[in-house]
Amino acid sequence: MDAKELKTLKKKNKIKDSKTDYVYYAICAFILFLLAVIIIYPLYYIVIASVSDPSAVVNGEVWLYPIKMTFSGYANLFDRPDVWRGYFNTLLYTVVGTVFNIVLTIPAGWALSRDYLPFRKIIIPLLIITMFFGGGLVPYIAVCTALGLYENPLILIIGGGVSVYNVFMCKSFFQTNVPKEVLEAAQIDGAGEIRTFFDIVLPLAKSIISVMILFYAVGHWNNYIDALIFQVDTEAWPLQTVLKALLETTAGEGEVAAEQFLISKQVQFTSIIIATVPILVLYPMIEKHFGQGVLVGSFK
């Protein structure tokens, strides 16, 4: 019973809240307020620090509002062609890589949800083992090198093409959200497995597909280490790798250390903002499906 139903029941039965109820509500409200401040304030601080004078930020003068507001940090970043190129590369890797992930994950989850899948009882334990034990970084690099993916930007798209955890989320979703009666009706009408999947299953899977898009897109957007591990050419670096290199270069100059340190602090905050905004824009578009997909597709 949720809070709304409880309130309706109390109103119907003319049950009044006692003093202890009000104390409980006050404590809950206070705790939730503290949690909101703990979560929201760091984000707010990053925003005001990105438009404040870097010396004021370093001296601890920025707390609640910007000091000596300036947008020089954003101007410095967007004046750099490597940042724009990194933005384009990241958008490309995120869009193409997410489509690649979805094409592999959704059919895999659907196949594993069917009891008549051949060797299903063998495949599922093998997949579960990979969730707890991995070969390690060196074997992964060796396999990718043998496939011709070393120093190849394609590794940023097809590397980690399937998450086993996501596959099992999809499996659970299909088992609990696709009515057997609908599938039996499709079989009676002569629909095969492929037509059933595309015409019946996919239209019912919008929520879980939205969740998978968000999970995979965030992973691609935040990925920076693969470009360094596989020695991808700097022209093909994603945005996060470009910003990492920029921060290291900015902070490493020794002749004008104080000035460079201030610039590096400003770059840190502005880079966080420009790297986060696209994901913040994406989330509201699929938020209505997110809760349903996570709850229904979660492990039972």
N, C-alpha and C positions, 0 to 999 in steps of 0.2 A: 504494500500500500504506500503510495507516494504522498507527499505533503498536501497536494491539492485534494486528493481523495479523503485524507484524514480531516482536512479543514471542512470539507463538505459534510462528512459524517458528524463532526462535532456540531455544525450548524443545524443539521437535521434533528439531532437528538438534544439540542440546546445544551451542549456541554461547554462550559466555560474553561478557559485556560487558568490554571492555578499559578501561584507566585513562582513555584519551582519551574513551571513551563516557561515563564518569561525569563527566568534566570538562564535556563538552558538555551533559549533562543538568543539571548544576549551573548552568551559565551560562544555559540556557533558563529554568530555574526562577527564577533571580534576575531576569532580564529581565521575565518574566511577573508576578513579584511587584511590581516597580517600576511596571509598567503598571497593575496592579490598584490600587495605592496612589494613583497619579495620577488614576485614574478615580473611585475610591470615596471618597477623602478629601474632595474638594470637596462631594460630596453629603452626607456625614456632617457636615461642618462647617456646612452650611446648616441641618441638623436641630438640632444642639446650639446654634447661634447663635439659632435661632428661639425657643428656650425659655430663653435666658440673659438676664441683665440687660443692656440695651443699652449702658450705660456700660462694662461689662466687655468687650463685643465691640469697641467703638470703641477702647478702650485696649489691645487685643491680648492680653487675658488668657485668652481662650477658644481652646483648642487641641485638647484631647483629651476634655473633658467639660464639661457646662454649669456656668456660674458663676452662683450666686444664681438658681436655676431659677424661672422665672415664665412663666405662660401669658397674660400681659396682652396680648401682641400678637395672639394668636388671639381673645381676648375682644373687643378693640377692633375687629377686622375683622368678626367675626360679629355684633356689635351694630349694624352698619351695614346698613340695609335695601337700600342700593344694591348691596352685595356679594351679598346673597342674590338680588336681582333679576338681577344679572349672571350668577350661577351658573345660574339658571333659563334665561335667554336663551341662554347658551352651550350648555347641554344641548339646548335646542330646535334651535339652529342646527346643532349637531354631528350629532344624530340625523337630522333631516330632510335636512340638506345631504349627509350621507354616503349616505343612501338615494338621493338624487337623483344623486349622482356614480356610484354603483354601477349604477343603472339605465341610465345613459348609457355608462359605460366598458366593462362586460362585453359587452353586445351589439356594441359597436363593435369590440372586440378579436376577437370571434368572426367577425364579418363580414369583417374584414381578413385573417383567417387562411384564408379560403376562396379558392382560386385562381379560382373561377368568378364572383367578385364583379365586376359591371360597373364598368368604369373603375378597377379596382384599381391598375393601374400608374400612373395619374394621381393618385389620391387619396393614396397612400402618400408620394410625393415632396412633395406639398403639405403634408402633416402634418409631415414631417421638417423642412421649411423653417421652420415655426412654432416648432420647438424651438430654433432658432438666431437667428431674427430676429423681433422683435415690433414692434408699432406704437408702443409707448410708453404712458406713463400718460395723457397728455392725450387721445389718440384713444380710449383705453379709457373714460375718463370721458365723452367726448362720445357714444360709442355707448350707454353705459348711461343717460345723461341722455335721449337720444332714445327709449329704451325705457321711460322713466318710472321708472327705478330710482334716480334721485338722491334722497336723503333718504328712501329706502324701505328698510326692514329686509330686504326680500327679496334685496337685493344680497348680504347676508351668507350666504344659502343657495345662490343660483344663480350667484353670481359665481365664475368659474373652475370651471365645472361639469365640465370634462373636462381631465385632464392627458394630453397626448400621450405622454409617457414611460410612464405607466401603461397607456395603450391598447396600446402596443407590447409591454409586458410581458405583457399578457393575450394578445395575438396570438401571441407566442412560446410561451406556455404551451399554448394550444389546438393549435398546430401539432405540438407534441411529446408531448402527453399525451392526446389524444383519438384512439384507434385508428381507422384508416380502415375496418377490418373491421366495427366496431360501427356506424358510420354507414351502410355499405353494407347491413348487415342491416336497419337501420331503414328504409332506402329500399325494400328488397324487401318489407318488411311494410306498406308504404304510408304511412309517416310523412312528413309534410311538413317544411319547414324550421322552422316554429314549434314543432311538437311535438317534433322532434328536439332543438331547442335547450333546451326546458324539461324534457323527460323524460330526456334522455341527457347532454347537455353540462353543464348546471348541476350535476347530482349529482357529476360528475367534477371540478368546478372549485371545490370547497370551499376548497382551500389558497390558490389565487390570489385568491378572493373575500375570504378572511380577511386577506390581505396588503393588498388594496385598501382594506378597511375601516379597517385600522390607519393606512395612509398618509393617507387622506382625513380620518379622524377627528382625527388629530393636527393636520393643517392647519387644520381648522375650529376646534379647541379653542384653538390658539395665535394665531388671527387677531385682530388688534386694529386694524390700520391702516385697513382698509376702512371701519370705522365712522367714523373721523375724516375720511378722504378724501371720503366721500360724505355727510358731515354728517348722519348718522343721529341721530335724537332720543336724548337721554340715557337715556330710559326703555327704549330698545331696545338699549342698549350691551351687548356681551358682557363676560364677566368680565375678560378681559385689558385691555380698554379702561378699565373701571372702576378696576382696580388701577393702571394707568398714571396716570390722572387723580388718583387718591388719593395716589400718591407725589409727584406734582408739587405738589399742594396742600399736603401735609404738609411738604415740604421748602422751600416758598416763604414760609412765615410769617416775618416779620422781628422781631416784638416779643420773642419768647422763642426766639431762634435756637438756643441750645444745646439746650434741651429738645426743640424741634421736630426738630432734627437727630437726636437719639437716637431719637425716635419713628419718624422716617423710616427709620432703619437697621433697627429692629425690624420695621417693616411690610414692608420689602424681603424679609427672610428668611421671614416668615410667609406673605406672599403667594405666594412661590415654592412653598412647601409645599402650600398649599391649591389652587394651580393645577396642580400636578403629580400629586397623588395619584390623581385619576380615571384618568389615562392609565396610571399604574403598576398600577392595578387591572384595566384593560382588557387590557393586554398578556399576562399569564399565561393569560387565557382563550383566546387564539388563538395562543399561542406554538408549540404543537405543529404548526400548519400554516404558521407563518411561514417557517421555514428551507426547507421543501420548495417553498413558493410562490415565494420569492425566487430560489432556485437554478434551479428548472425554468423559471420565467418570465423569467429574465434574458436579456439579449441574447446570441445565439450568435456 
